[in-house]
Every structure is written in C-alpha cells, then in structure tokens.
Amino acid sequence: MSEEHVGISRRGLLGSAVAVAAAAVTGGPAEAASGRAAAVAGPPVTQAGAAGTTAGATGTEAARHGAHGRVPGLWREFTRSPFTHPQIPYVGRAGFRGGTAGLPRHPVVADVRDFGAVADDGVTDCAPAINRAIAAAGRAGGGTVLIPPGTFRVDDLIRVGHSNVVLRGAGSGRTKLYATRNLTELIGVYGSRYGGDKSSWSWAGGLIWLAPTARWDSLVAAVRAKAWPFEGWTGNRRDEWETLTTVAPATRGSWTVTVTDPHRLKAGRLVLLRLADDAGHTLLEHMAGGGPGPEAYYWDDKTKLTSYVPYEWPVRVSRVRGTKVTLERPLPLDIRPEWDPRLTTLVEPLTGSGVEGLTLEAVETPQSPHLLDKGYNGVVFQCAYDCWADDVVVRHVDNGFGLVAASACTLRRTRVAGRGSHHPYFCREGSHDNLVEDFTIEQRTVPAPADTQLHGINVEGLSSHNVWSRGDMRMGTFDSHRGMPFANVRTDITVDNNGRHGGDASAGPLFGARFTHWNIRDTNNRAGLVKIDGLAPYSATVGVNTCTEFDQIDVPDFTGDLHSRLELYGTTDVVRPRNLYEAQRDL
C-alpha cells in the first residue's frame, strides 16, 4: 500500500472515530458530526480496529450515563478541532506509551531476599540488599525485582537507575518499606539555585528515586559540592545537548514537522524539541495565549521564570520520510524562526521502569516549617520517560509523588497518607504529558504545625499537557507554583479545597493558556484555583459546583479579556463526557 493511501486512510479513520464519539456524547446524528470531523487532520492511526474500538468505548460511556448528562458547547467545539482548540488542550496521548491502558509485566530476575533483605525484624537495614538486587536487574538488561510481603527497614534511599527495571512488592497493603532517614542526612543540605535559605528537598528528590544513573550521580555530586544544579534533561548547567537538526515553522497541533537534516533521526528515537525565547519574550507571550494581556505583562524582572527557557519538550519520533518527521504527540506550541527551533539530544533517559505494589512509610516526625523540608520524600521520577508507578502508597512524608523533568509517565492508584505533607503531588522543571489517575490525598492524621503549608496537586515551571484524573482529594488544592505551567487538565476530581498556591513573584504567572478544569466536585465550595475563569487566560472551567471567593490569595496576572470559558457552572457530575481525558483518549 502506498504512503499516500495510508495517510488518507488514517485521516478517514480518525474522522470516523471523532464523528461517532461526538454523536455518542451529544445525542446528535453521526452523519452531522462526520461532516464536521472530516476537516480534522489527525495523528497516524496504526490499526484500523483501534478507531472502531475507541469510538465504541465513548458510546458506552454515553449509554452508561443516559439522558441525565449535559454536553457543553465546548465539547462539541473540541471534537471539531481537537489539536488546536483555543481553551482545551489535547491530552489524549498523556501517560506511559501514549496512555495505553495496560502496564508491562517484565519477567522476575531478582528477589531481594536472595541479596540479604530480611522482613519484619525491625533491625536489618534492607536498603543495600534492595539496591543490589535492582543493580543486578539493570546489569541483566532489565526485569522485575520482587519484594515479598512484610515490612523491610531501609536506612538509605532506593534507586532505580537502569531502564526496564521494575521494583514490585506484593501489594501496597502487604509490602512496606519503612524509611528511617531523610535526604538531608543521606545526601546533604540542598540549597536553592535561586538563593535564600530554602531547602530544595522541599520540592526535589525521593526516598524511592527513579532517575538514570549518570544523571543521578551528577545531581548528587553537585548537591554535595553546593553547586546547586538545574535538574532537567540537559544537565546541571543545561549544556549537555547537541543539535540534531533545525526545524521549519509549524503550528501547534501538528503531528509532522519539516527538518533541515533528517539523517540522525529514526523511528523510536527520543529527541528534545528546544524553543528559545527572544528579547521581546514572544515565546512566553505565546504560552500565555497571546494578545494584549500577555503583551502588556512585564516579563523582564521574572528572573526565575526566564531561567526556565529554553522550553524543552521530549518526544519520540514515530516516522521519518525524507525531511518530514512525524512525532508521537502533536506539537504543544507553534514553531517560529525567532525561537531558534531545533531537535536536540538529551541526557540518557530512564525508560520502561516502574515501581508497583508497595507502601513507603517514613518514620513519623513533625512536618517541617515551610520550605525547610528535610527530605522525607516519597517516590520521584526524574529524567524519566515512559515510566510508571502503580498501587503505591506513601505515608508520613514531606512530599509525596514527584515528576521532575519527567515526561510520558503514568502514576496509577497512588495515595498520600499520614501526618500531612507539603506537596502531596508535584510536577515541575519542565515535566510534560504525564498522567496521574485514581489518586488519593488522605486527610492528615495530626494537626498541621505552625509555619507549614499545604498545597495539593501542584504543577509549575513551564510544565505542560499533564493530566490529573479521577482523584479523591480530602485536603489540598489545584496548585500552581507560578512558573507559568500551561495546557494542563484536572478532570473528574473531588476536592476539599483548603490548600494555597505557592511560588515566588519572580516565577511569573500562575497559569499560561489552555488550563482546563472539567467535572470537579468542590466539597467546601471555595473557588480559589478551582474556578479559574477569572484567573487563567484561554482556560475552561466546566461542570464545577457553585463556589464562593474566600480565604484566597490568587489574583489574575494578565489584564483585559482573559478569553476564558465557563460552562455548566453550578452543577455536579452532569457534564458529559464525565472525564475529559478519557473522552479525548477515546477519540
């Protein structure tokens, strides 16, 4: 079959899937939706069966909820232009391997007991044995490391530094790692690269830390040398990259780009799209949606924000045909010549690794004063791509689950519990396309000490296209720590909205464009950071119950018309589709 014929078939299949899905949730005829969807130029669809299956899944969703749901106009608009909608981002490929439903099952290659781990004696430090087993699995090229039922004391952090290695317990209710020490004790004091007396363990590092070995070694060496590092994909000084090719102009939502030199590109390669800002900060304005408000905003003194650019977006190459390169996800932003667009190398990533079926419980200590955390932190993914956590609980931690320069990862069936934490979930340092689903933040078991803060599900630092789905937040908020995150989605979540946002003034705006809050049940009816139509530019707030403004510090960053949308306000669980991410994935 010719390439041209394949392309036409793929577009036709996607158009059919969009048409059927749109008809299913709106109740309108498929024929009418088909005419609208015909103009959608979509991603490569590799199997004809996939389109029919996903359309049927959306139909099942509609049938399950019947006529009681209400379909907002925004959803109808989105099905007509899913990759370029002005308020709603396309996040249908967020998560491990594009949001695939199943996680891989690697064969067992090691049992921690064979390396000296002892359960339930309360004395043996099992961290060396667990780390030896993980290292052995890495040397073997990957595989699963088993931790059987029981409680295992660990006096050091647990490191997963090789790709395709999975640390698997017998279930979060059966296998426990009991952590006795914090990261300040284990590694050292970690100051902030932005100055002051803050502890970077307040937002970095985990007692289970998934990061490529070379990158982790360089980070720890920098911390011990007090040369506070950048933490992302291009090294401690953001200089560990080289150009693969420059890229021609393209528009947000495109799946294919034209490059100058394709010779170092091939299907499956992970590359970094690099966009630098210009003197007029037009890249930052674009991330904020453009127009008079962002153009009038004063960017030059936002030094923390400007340190986050160039914007770095890791993505796999799906196909190379001459100078045409197809990516596994659509472009998150326009590509313009003034931003010196290029595809580059990046540090060796961690891929295909995960942690499953266990509880990490830290020794219970009082929560530290704000920004002085010692590092009783949970599970962190750093410079990780296509990795995951599943059925994992963290208890009595300073910070729960972290995504730090991590992309395309899935956190599934995770829970933060115990004495209360500073950041239950944090997503920062340019983390993109991640999925956090079926997550829980439990109510704290002890009152909050003075001078502490609670955030919630945080995203910051130009992080984009991340999703939080099907959540039970018994405390916290929909936090941004400034740093202008953009194009993120929170959907189908119940929240007792009692947290506050963080972030220095030098980090700039709370939100960029295309934030969407969809089907949110705000149990204490506090508007702050949940109802964002008066706060976030080019945003969508859909299906949120009636809220009022109280005990808030969030204020708009941009003047004038925010071009935000508010639909089905004052409702609870009536919006259809109920879950925006799942509906996009089904398209």
C-alpha positions as CSV (number, residue, x, y, z in Angstrom):
1,M,0.0,0.0,0.0
2,S,1.4,3.4,-0.9
3,E,2.3,6.1,1.7
4,E,-0.3,8.4,0.2
5,H,-3.1,5.8,0.5
6,V,-2.1,5.0,4.1
7,G,-2.3,8.7,5.0
8,I,-5.8,9.1,3.5
9,S,-7.0,6.0,5.3
10,R,-5.6,7.2,8.6
11,R,-7.3,10.6,8.3
12,G,-10.5,8.9,7.4
13,L,-10.4,6.6,10.3
14,L,-9.8,9.4,12.8
15,G,-12.6,11.4,11.3
16,S,-14.9,8.5,11.6
17,A,-13.9,8.0,15.3
18,V,-14.4,11.6,16.1
19,A,-17.8,11.6,14.4
20,V,-19.1,8.6,16.2
21,A,-17.8,9.8,19.5
22,A,-19.2,13.2,19.1
23,A,-22.6,11.8,18.2
24,A,-22.5,9.4,21.1
25,V,-22.0,12.2,23.7
26,T,-24.2,14.8,22.1
27,G,-27.0,12.5,21.1
28,G,-26.9,14.0,17.6
29,P,-26.7,12.1,14.3
30,A,-23.3,10.6,13.4
31,E,-23.8,12.0,9.9
32,A,-23.8,15.6,11.1
33,A,-20.7,15.0,13.2
34,S,-19.0,13.3,10.3
35,G,-19.2,16.4,8.2
36,R,-17.6,18.5,10.9
37,A,-14.9,15.9,11.6
38,A,-13.8,15.5,8.0
39,A,-11.6,18.5,8.3
40,V,-9.6,17.2,11.3
41,A,-6.1,16.3,10.3
42,G,-5.1,13.7,12.9
43,P,-2.3,11.6,14.1
44,P,-1.1,8.3,12.5
45,V,-3.5,5.5,13.4
46,T,-1.7,2.3,13.1
47,Q,-4.6,-0.2,13.3
48,A,-8.0,0.1,11.7
49,G,-9.5,-1.7,14.6
50,A,-8.3,0.9,17.1
51,A,-10.6,3.6,15.7
52,G,-13.7,1.4,15.8
53,T,-12.9,0.2,19.3
54,T,-12.4,3.6,20.8
55,A,-15.5,5.1,19.3
56,G,-17.4,2.2,20.8
57,A,-15.9,3.0,24.2
58,T,-17.2,6.5,24.0
59,G,-20.6,5.3,23.0
60,T,-20.6,3.0,26.1
61,E,-19.8,6.0,28.3
62,A,-22.8,7.9,26.9
63,A,-25.1,4.9,27.3
64,R,-24.0,4.4,30.9
65,H,-25.0,8.0,31.8
66,G,-28.0,8.2,29.5
67,A,-30.0,11.4,29.2
68,H,-29.1,12.7,32.6
69,G,-25.9,14.3,31.3
70,R,-25.4,17.6,29.6
71,V,-23.0,18.2,26.8
72,P,-21.3,21.6,26.9
73,G,-20.7,23.5,23.7
74,L,-17.0,23.4,24.4
75,W,-17.0,19.6,23.9
76,R,-18.7,20.0,20.5
77,E,-16.2,22.6,19.5
78,F,-13.3,20.4,20.7
79,T,-14.4,17.4,18.5
80,R,-14.2,19.7,15.5
81,S,-10.6,20.9,16.3
82,P,-9.1,18.6,19.0
83,F,-5.5,19.6,18.4
84,T,-5.9,23.4,18.1
85,H,-8.8,24.3,20.4
86,P,-8.1,27.7,22.0
87,Q,-9.1,26.8,25.5
88,I,-8.9,23.0,25.8
89,P,-5.5,21.3,25.3
90,Y,-5.2,17.9,23.5
91,V,-4.1,15.5,26.2
92,G,-5.4,12.3,24.7
93,R,-1.9,10.8,24.5
94,A,-0.7,11.7,28.0
95,G,0.9,9.0,30.1
96,F,3.0,5.9,29.6
97,R,3.2,4.9,25.9
98,G,0.6,7.4,24.9
99,G,-1.9,6.5,27.6
100,T,-2.0,2.8,26.9
101,A,-4.4,1.0,29.3
102,G,-2.0,-1.8,30.3
103,L,1.3,-1.6,32.0
104,P,4.0,-4.1,31.0
105,R,4.9,-7.2,33.1
106,H,8.6,-7.8,33.0
107,P,9.9,-11.3,34.0
108,V,11.2,-11.7,37.5
109,V,15.0,-11.6,37.6
110,A,15.7,-11.0,41.3
111,D,14.2,-11.5,44.8
112,V,15.5,-9.1,47.4
113,R,15.8,-11.9,49.9
114,D,18.5,-13.5,47.8
115,F,20.5,-10.3,48.3
116,G,20.2,-10.2,52.1
117,A,16.9,-8.4,52.7
118,V,15.1,-9.6,55.9
119,A,11.4,-8.9,56.6
120,D,9.8,-7.9,59.9
121,D,12.9,-8.0,62.2
122,G,12.9,-4.2,62.5
123,V,16.7,-4.1,62.8
124,T,18.2,-5.1,59.4
125,D,18.9,-2.3,57.0
126,C,17.5,-3.8,53.8
127,A,18.3,-0.8,51.5
128,P,21.7,-2.2,50.4
129,A,20.1,-5.6,49.5
130,I,17.3,-4.0,47.6
131,N,19.7,-1.7,45.7
132,R,22.0,-4.6,44.9
133,A,19.0,-6.5,43.5
134,I,18.0,-3.5,41.4
135,A,21.6,-3.1,40.1
136,A,21.7,-6.8,39.2
137,A,18.5,-6.4,37.2
138,G,20.0,-3.4,35.5
139,R,23.1,-5.4,34.5
140,A,20.9,-8.2,33.2
141,G,19.2,-5.7,30.8
142,G,16.1,-5.2,32.9
143,G,13.4,-7.2,34.6
144,T,11.3,-7.3,37.8
145,V,12.8,-7.2,41.3
146,L,10.4,-8.8,43.8
147,I,9.9,-7.6,47.4
148,P,7.8,-10.2,49.2
149,P,5.1,-9.4,51.8
150,G,6.4,-7.9,55.1
151,T,8.0,-4.8,56.5
152,F,11.5,-4.0,55.4
153,R,13.5,-1.4,57.2
154,V,15.5,0.9,54.9
155,D,18.2,3.3,56.2
156,D,19.1,4.6,52.8
157,L,17.2,5.7,49.7
158,I,16.2,3.2,47.0
159,R,17.4,3.9,43.5
160,V,16.1,2.7,40.1
161,G,18.7,3.9,37.6
162,H,18.5,1.4,34.7
163,S,15.8,1.2,32.1
164,N,13.3,-1.6,32.0
165,V,13.7,-2.4,35.7
166,V,10.6,-2.7,37.9
167,L,10.5,-2.8,41.7
168,R,7.5,-4.8,42.6
169,G,6.0,-5.5,46.0
170,A,3.2,-7.9,46.9
171,G,0.7,-5.1,47.0
172,S,0.5,-1.8,48.9
173,G,-1.3,-3.5,51.7
174,R,1.2,-6.3,52.1
175,T,4.7,-4.9,51.3
176,K,6.1,-2.0,53.3
177,L,9.4,-0.2,53.2
178,Y,10.0,1.6,56.5
179,A,12.3,4.6,55.9
180,T,14.3,5.8,58.9
181,R,16.4,8.7,57.5
182,N,15.8,11.7,55.3
183,L,17.6,13.1,52.2
184,T,19.4,15.8,54.2
185,E,21.0,13.0,56.3
186,L,21.7,10.7,53.3
187,I,23.0,13.2,50.8
188,G,23.4,16.6,52.4
189,V,21.9,20.0,52.6
190,Y,20.4,21.1,49.3
191,G,20.0,24.8,48.8
192,S,18.1,26.7,46.2
193,R,19.8,27.8,43.0
194,Y,17.7,31.0,43.3
195,G,19.3,31.9,46.7
196,G,17.9,32.2,50.2
197,D,17.9,29.6,52.9
198,K,15.3,27.3,51.4
199,S,15.8,23.6,51.2
200,S,15.4,22.1,47.7
201,W,14.3,18.9,49.4
202,S,11.0,20.8,49.7
203,W,10.4,20.0,46.0
204,A,13.1,17.6,44.8
205,G,14.3,14.0,45.4
206,G,12.7,10.9,46.8
207,L,13.4,8.0,49.1
208,I,12.4,5.9,46.1
209,W,14.1,7.8,43.3
210,L,13.8,6.8,39.7
211,A,16.4,8.5,37.5
212,P,19.1,7.4,35.1
213,T,22.3,6.5,37.0
214,A,24.6,9.0,35.3
215,R,22.1,11.9,35.8
216,W,21.5,10.9,39.4
217,D,25.3,10.7,40.1
218,S,25.8,14.2,38.6
219,L,23.0,15.7,40.6
220,V,24.2,14.3,43.9
221,A,27.8,15.4,43.2
222,A,26.5,18.9,42.5
223,V,24.5,19.0,45.8
224,R,27.4,17.8,47.8
225,A,29.6,20.4,46.2
226,K,27.0,23.1,46.9
227,A,26.8,23.9,43.2
228,W,23.0,23.9,43.1
229,P,22.1,22.4,39.8
230,F,19.4,22.6,37.2
231,E,17.5,19.3,37.3
232,G,16.4,18.7,33.8
233,W,17.0,17.0,30.5
234,T,20.2,18.9,29.6
235,G,22.4,18.5,32.7
236,N,23.3,20.6,35.8
237,R,24.2,23.6,33.7
238,R,21.8,22.9,30.8
239,D,24.7,22.4,28.4
240,E,24.6,18.6,27.8
241,W,22.9,18.7,24.4
242,E,23.8,19.0,20.7
243,T,21.8,19.9,17.7
244,L,20.4,17.1,15.6
245,T,18.6,19.4,13.1
246,T,16.8,22.7,12.9
247,V,13.1,22.7,12.3
248,A,10.9,24.7,9.9
249,P,7.9,26.8,11.1
250,A,4.9,24.8,12.1
251,T,1.7,25.3,14.1
252,R,0.5,24.0,17.4
253,G,-1.3,20.7,17.0
254,S,0.8,19.5,14.0
255,W,2.0,15.9,14.2
256,T,4.6,16.3,11.4
257,V,7.4,18.8,11.1
258,T,9.9,19.5,8.4
259,V,13.5,19.4,9.3
260,T,16.7,20.5,7.7
261,D,18.7,17.3,8.1
262,P,16.9,14.0,9.0
263,H,20.0,11.8,8.9
264,R,20.3,11.3,12.7
265,L,16.6,10.8,13.2
266,K,14.9,7.4,13.1
267,A,11.6,6.0,14.4
268,G,11.7,5.3,18.1
269,R,14.4,7.8,18.9
270,L,13.7,10.2,21.8
271,V,14.6,13.7,21.0
272,L,14.2,17.1,22.6
273,L,12.3,20.0,20.9
274,R,14.1,23.1,22.0
275,L,12.5,26.6,21.8
276,A,14.4,29.6,22.9
277,D,12.8,32.9,23.8
278,D,13.6,36.2,22.1
279,A,14.3,39.6,23.5
280,G,10.6,40.5,23.3
281,H,9.6,37.4,25.2
282,T,7.2,36.4,22.4
283,L,7.6,32.7,23.3
284,L,6.3,33.4,26.8
285,E,3.5,35.5,25.4
286,H,2.6,32.6,23.1
287,M,2.5,30.2,26.1
288,A,0.1,32.6,27.8
289,G,-2.2,32.7,24.7
290,G,-1.0,35.9,23.1
291,G,-2.9,39.1,22.7
292,P,-3.0,42.4,24.7
293,G,-2.8,40.9,28.2
294,P,0.4,38.9,27.8
295,E,1.9,41.7,25.5
296,A,1.4,44.2,28.3
297,Y,2.8,41.9,31.0
298,Y,6.3,42.8,32.3
299,W,8.5,39.8,31.9
300,D,12.0,41.1,32.3
301,D,12.0,41.0,36.1
302,K,10.6,37.5,36.3
303,T,14.1,36.0,36.5
304,K,13.0,32.6,37.9
305,L,10.5,32.2,35.0
306,T,13.0,33.3,32.4
307,S,15.5,30.8,33.7
308,Y,13.1,28.0,32.7
309,V,13.5,28.8,29.0
310,P,14.5,27.4,26.6
311,Y,11.4,25.3,26.6
312,E,12.4,21.6,26.4
313,W,9.9,19.0,25.2
314,P,11.0,15.4,24.9
315,V,9.2,13.3,22.3
316,R,9.7,10.1,20.4
317,V,10.0,10.1,16.6
318,S,7.3,8.0,15.0
319,R,8.3,8.1,11.4
320,V,10.9,9.7,9.1
321,R,10.0,10.2,5.4
322,G,12.6,12.4,3.7
323,T,12.6,15.7,5.6
324,K,9.1,15.0,7.1
325,V,9.3,13.8,10.7
326,T,6.2,12.6,12.4
327,L,6.1,12.7,16.2
328,E,4.2,10.5,18.7
329,R,2.3,13.6,20.1
330,P,1.2,16.8,18.4
331,L,3.2,19.9,18.9
332,P,2.4,21.7,22.2
333,L,3.3,25.1,20.7
334,D,3.9,26.9,17.4
335,I,7.3,26.7,16.0
336,R,8.6,30.1,14.8
337,P,12.0,31.1,13.4
338,E,12.6,33.7,16.1
339,W,12.7,31.0,18.8
340,D,15.6,29.1,17.1
341,P,13.7,25.8,16.9
342,R,15.7,22.6,16.8
343,L,15.6,19.0,17.7
344,T,18.5,18.1,20.0
345,T,19.9,15.3,22.0
346,L,19.3,15.0,25.8
347,V,20.8,13.1,28.7
348,E,20.4,9.4,28.6
349,P,16.8,8.9,29.8
350,L,15.3,6.3,32.1
351,T,12.6,4.4,30.2
352,G,10.4,1.4,30.8
353,S,10.9,1.3,34.6
354,G,8.4,1.4,37.4
355,V,7.5,0.8,41.0
356,E,4.5,-1.2,42.0
357,G,2.6,-2.8,44.9
358,L,4.2,-1.3,48.0
359,T,3.9,1.3,50.7
360,L,6.8,3.6,51.6
361,E,6.4,4.8,55.2
362,A,8.8,7.3,56.7
363,V,9.4,7.4,60.4
364,E,6.8,9.8,61.8
365,T,8.3,13.2,62.5
366,P,6.6,16.6,62.7
367,Q,6.2,18.4,59.4
368,S,9.0,21.0,58.9
369,P,8.4,24.7,58.6
370,H,7.6,25.9,55.1
371,L,10.4,25.4,52.6
372,L,12.7,23.8,55.2
373,D,11.8,20.2,54.5
374,K,14.5,17.7,55.4
375,G,13.6,15.2,52.6
376,Y,11.3,12.5,54.0
377,N,10.0,12.4,50.4
378,G,8.1,9.6,48.6
379,V,8.6,8.5,45.0
380,V,10.2,10.8,42.4
381,F,10.7,10.3,38.7
382,Q,13.4,12.4,37.2
383,C,14.6,12.5,33.6
384,A,12.3,9.6,33.1
385,Y,10.2,8.9,30.0
386,D,7.6,6.1,29.7
387,C,7.9,5.0,33.3
388,W,5.2,4.4,35.9
389,A,4.0,3.8,39.5
390,D,1.0,1.6,40.2
391,D,-0.6,0.7,43.6
392,V,1.9,2.7,45.7
393,V,1.2,4.4,49.0
394,V,3.4,6.9,50.7
395,R,2.9,7.8,54.4
396,H,4.3,10.4,56.8
397,V,6.2,12.2,54.0
398,D,7.3,15.8,53.5
399,N,6.5,15.5,49.8
400,G,4.6,12.6,48.1
401,F,5.0,11.8,44.4
402,G,7.2,14.0,42.2
403,L,7.6,14.4,38.5
404,V,10.8,16.4,37.9
405,A,11.8,16.8,34.3
406,A,9.8,13.7,33.7
407,S,7.5,13.1,30.7
408,A,5.1,10.5,29.4
409,C,4.9,8.8,32.8
410,T,1.8,7.3,34.5
411,L,1.0,7.3,38.2
412,R,-1.9,5.0,38.8
413,R,-3.7,4.0,42.0
414,T,-1.4,6.1,44.2
415,R,-2.1,7.5,47.7
416,V,-0.6,10.1,50.1
417,A,-1.4,9.4,53.7
418,G,-0.2,10.1,57.3
419,R,0.8,13.1,59.2
420,G,0.4,15.6,56.4
421,S,2.7,16.7,53.6
422,H,3.9,19.9,52.0
423,H,3.4,18.8,48.3
424,P,1.4,15.7,48.1
425,Y,2.0,15.7,44.3
426,F,4.4,17.9,42.5
427,C,5.1,18.3,38.8
428,R,7.9,20.7,37.8
429,E,11.1,21.6,35.9
430,G,9.5,21.1,32.5
431,S,7.5,17.9,33.0
432,H,5.1,17.1,30.2
433,D,2.5,14.7,29.0
434,N,2.2,12.8,32.3
435,L,-1.0,11.1,33.7
436,V,-1.9,10.9,37.3
437,E,-5.1,8.8,37.7
438,D,-7.1,7.1,40.5
439,F,-5.1,9.1,43.1
440,T,-6.0,9.9,46.7
441,I,-4.8,12.5,49.2
442,E,-6.0,11.5,52.6
443,Q,-6.9,13.8,55.4
444,R,-3.9,14.4,57.7
445,T,-3.7,12.3,60.9
446,V,-2.3,15.1,63.0
447,P,-3.0,18.9,63.1
448,A,-0.7,21.0,60.9
449,P,2.2,22.5,62.9
450,A,2.6,26.3,62.8
451,D,4.5,27.8,59.8
452,T,3.8,24.9,57.5
453,Q,1.9,24.9,54.2
454,L,-0.3,22.5,52.3
455,H,-0.6,22.6,48.5
456,G,-2.1,19.7,46.7
457,I,-1.7,18.7,43.1
458,N,1.0,21.2,42.0
459,V,2.3,22.0,38.5
460,E,4.8,24.6,37.7
461,G,7.9,25.5,35.7
462,L,6.5,25.6,32.1
463,S,5.2,22.0,32.6
464,S,2.5,21.2,30.0
465,H,-0.1,18.7,28.9
466,N,-0.2,16.8,32.2
467,V,-3.5,15.2,33.4
468,W,-4.9,14.6,36.9
469,S,-7.9,12.3,36.6
470,R,-10.3,10.5,38.9
471,G,-9.0,11.9,42.2
472,D,-10.1,12.0,45.8
473,M,-8.5,15.0,47.5
474,R,-9.6,15.1,51.1
475,M,-7.4,18.2,51.5
476,G,-5.3,20.4,49.3
477,T,-5.9,22.4,46.2
478,F,-5.3,22.6,42.5
479,D,-2.0,24.3,43.0
480,S,0.3,26.2,40.7
481,H,3.6,27.5,42.0
482,R,3.8,30.1,39.2
483,G,6.4,29.4,36.6
484,M,3.5,29.6,34.0
485,P,2.5,26.0,33.5
486,F,0.2,25.7,30.5
487,A,-2.2,23.3,28.8
488,N,-2.9,21.0,31.8
489,V,-6.1,19.2,32.7
490,R,-7.8,18.3,36.0
491,T,-10.8,16.1,35.5
492,D,-13.3,14.1,37.5
493,I,-11.9,15.0,40.9
494,T,-13.5,15.6,44.3
495,V,-11.6,18.1,46.4
496,D,-11.9,19.7,49.9
497,N,-10.3,22.9,48.6
498,N,-8.4,24.0,51.6
499,G,-4.8,24.5,50.3
500,R,-3.0,27.5,48.9
501,H,-0.7,28.1,46.0
502,G,3.0,28.8,46.3
503,G,5.6,30.3,44.1
504,D,7.9,33.4,44.1
505,A,6.8,36.6,42.4
506,S,9.9,36.2,40.2
507,A,8.4,33.0,38.8
508,G,5.8,35.0,36.9
509,P,2.2,34.0,36.2
510,L,0.2,31.3,37.9
511,F,-1.2,30.0,34.6
512,G,-0.5,30.0,31.0
513,A,-3.1,29.3,28.3
514,R,-5.4,26.2,28.0
515,F,-5.8,25.1,31.5
516,T,-9.0,23.0,31.9
517,H,-10.9,22.0,35.0
518,W,-13.6,19.6,34.0
519,N,-16.2,17.9,36.3
520,I,-14.9,19.0,39.7
521,R,-16.7,18.5,42.9
522,D,-15.6,21.2,45.3
523,T,-16.9,20.0,48.7
524,N,-16.2,23.2,50.7
525,N,-17.3,25.5,47.9
526,R,-14.1,27.5,47.9
527,A,-13.4,29.0,44.4
528,G,-9.7,29.5,44.7
529,L,-7.6,27.8,42.0
530,V,-10.6,25.6,41.0
531,K,-12.9,28.0,39.3
532,I,-10.3,29.7,37.1
533,D,-12.4,31.6,34.5
534,G,-11.4,34.9,36.2
535,L,-7.8,33.8,36.7
536,A,-6.3,31.8,33.8
537,P,-6.0,33.0,30.2
538,Y,-7.7,31.0,27.5
539,S,-8.9,28.5,30.1
540,A,-12.0,26.3,30.5
541,T,-13.9,25.7,33.7
542,V,-16.7,23.2,33.0
543,G,-19.0,21.3,35.3
544,V,-17.9,22.8,38.7
545,N,-20.4,23.2,41.5
546,T,-21.2,26.7,42.8
547,C,-18.2,28.3,44.6
548,T,-17.5,31.5,46.5
549,E,-14.4,33.5,47.0
550,F,-12.9,33.3,50.5
551,D,-9.5,32.8,52.1
552,Q,-7.7,33.2,48.8
553,I,-4.5,34.8,47.6
554,D,-4.9,34.1,43.8
555,V,-5.3,37.1,41.6
556,P,-5.2,37.5,37.8
557,D,-1.8,38.1,36.3
558,F,-3.0,39.4,32.9
559,T,-5.1,42.5,32.3
560,G,-8.1,42.7,29.9
561,D,-10.1,39.9,28.4
562,L,-8.8,36.5,29.5
563,H,-10.8,34.7,26.8
564,S,-11.7,32.1,29.4
565,R,-14.8,29.9,29.2
566,L,-17.2,28.9,32.0
567,E,-19.9,26.2,31.2
568,L,-22.3,24.2,33.3
569,Y,-21.3,26.2,36.4
570,G,-23.2,25.3,39.5
571,T,-23.7,21.7,38.5
572,T,-22.3,18.5,40.0
573,D,-21.5,15.4,37.8
574,V,-23.8,16.3,35.0
575,V,-21.2,17.2,32.3
576,R,-20.8,14.7,29.5
577,P,-18.3,13.4,28.8
578,R,-17.7,13.0,32.5
579,N,-13.9,12.6,32.2
580,L,-12.2,14.8,29.7
581,Y,-9.0,12.8,29.4
582,E,-10.8,9.5,28.8
583,A,-13.0,11.1,26.2
584,Q,-10.0,12.6,24.4
585,R,-8.2,9.3,24.6
586,D,-11.2,7.5,23.1
587,L,-11.1,9.9,20.1
